[in-house]
């Protein structure tokens, strides 16, 4: 890398570097304006054990950003390897808002009413506690109000080097 790369070259190198960091794949969900909102995300992490907090990073320009800000509650479904088509569908920009979960098996979370995906390795329901601006994204911090894990987890869906893969 040159000593003074252009902004575009630096951004490309940044994407390449971050692509070397393997992450799990999740679907974030919320309900606002009379509609389910969902997006595939890998920018999620645990924050605190007392209280139980997680954070997600959401692009400010994404439809999901306004929805999660309005709703104040959201869900996280940690995807299994079998759910790759769901991850791909909910990562598709410009997909219709209406009925985007019609072909995705899900249930309503008891604590928040948001959609949680059937077959997920784990499901977490959160109530937003903080929203922090961070460049072209917002960091959304949520307190865990409910969670569940599967008894027979199967392989995890993982994102690495700009591709989906699996991890036993």
N, C-alpha and C positions, 0 to 999 in steps of 0.2 A: 504494500500500500504506500502511495506517495505521502510526502509530509504534509501536503495541503490538498486533500482530495475534494472534488466538488461535492456539494450537498447530495446530489443524486447518487454519486459513487459511494459516498459514505453510507447512505440509506441502504443501498444494495448490499454492501458489506455487512451492515448491521443485521439485515434479514438473513444473510447467509450464516453469520455467527449465531444468531438466536435459533436458527434452524438446527443447529447442532445440539440444542438442549431438548431432550425428549420430554414430552409432557403427556399427561393423560388428556382424554377428550371428554368434555361434558356438554350437556345442553342446559342452558339457562332458560327459565320460563317465568312469566308473570301474567297478570290479567289486568288490563286497563282499557278504558273506552269501550267496554262490552266485548272485547276480543282477547283471545290468547295471543301472547307474543312469545317467540322462542328464538334462540340463536345458539349455534355451536360456539363453544369457547374453550380455550386452553389456558387462558390467563386467570387462574383461580388458585388461591392458596389459603391454608389455615393461618390464622393470625394470633389467636389467644385461646387458652384453655379456661381462663376465668376472667370474664365470661367467655363462653364459646363464641368465637368470631371467625368468619371467613371473609375474604375479599375477592371481588371479581373486577376486571377491567373491561369497560364498555366504551366503544368508540362513540364520541359525542354525536356524530352524524347518523348513527344507526337508529332505526325505528325503536329498537329495544331500549335505547337510552331514555327517551322521553317516557316510555311505558313504565319502566322500572322506577323512574323518578316519581311519577304520578302514583303508582300503586303502593310503594313503600314495603312491599313483600315480594319475595321471589323464591324460586326453587332451583336446585342443582341436581341433575341426574348424571351420575358417573357412568359412562357408556362401556358396554361390553364389546368385544370384537364383533359379535353378531350384529351390532347396531351401526356399523359403518354406513349403510345407506341412509339412515336417519341423520347421522352427522353430516353427510354430504348434502342432503336435502336442506337441512336447516342452516347450512353455510352458504346456500345459493343466494346471491344478492338479487334483489328485485322479485323474489318469489311473492305470490299473493299473500296478503295478511289474512284475509278471510279463509278459514278452513285449512291453514297450514299444518294443523295437527290432525286433520281428518284421517290421514293414512298412517298415523303414528299411534300405536297402542299406549294409552296413558290412563291415569286415574287422578282424582283431585286430592291434594294434600289436606289432611284433616285440620291442620293448624292454620293454613293460609288460603286454601282453596285453589292454589295454583296447580297447573298440570305437572305431574311427575311421570316420567316414562317407565312403562312396564318393562321388566327385563334388565333394568339398570343395575349395576353392581352396588350402588349406594344412592340414596336420595336424601337431600337436605332441604329443609324449609327455613327461610331466613326472613327477618324483619330488618329493614335498613336502619342503621344507626348513624352512619356518616357517609358523606359524598365529598370526595376531594378532586378538584380539577387537576389533571395531569397531562399537559400537552393536548393532543387530539383525542384523548380518552378521559374518562372519569374513573376513579377508584371508588367502587361501591363496597362499603363495609356493612356486613350484616351479622346480627346475632342469631345463632342457631336456635330455632324454636321447636324443631322436630327433625329426627333423622331415622333412617333405617338402612340396613344392609341385607344382602341376600345370603342365604345359607350355603348356596352352591354357586360361587362367583363366576367361574369360567375365566376366559382370557380377557384382559383389559385391552381396550382400543387406545392406541398411542399415536401421537403425531411426532414425526422425526424426519428432518431433511425435506420438509414440504410434502410429506407423504404419510398416509395412514399405514400403520403396522400393528402388530399385536405383541403382547407381553403376557406370558403365563403367570 
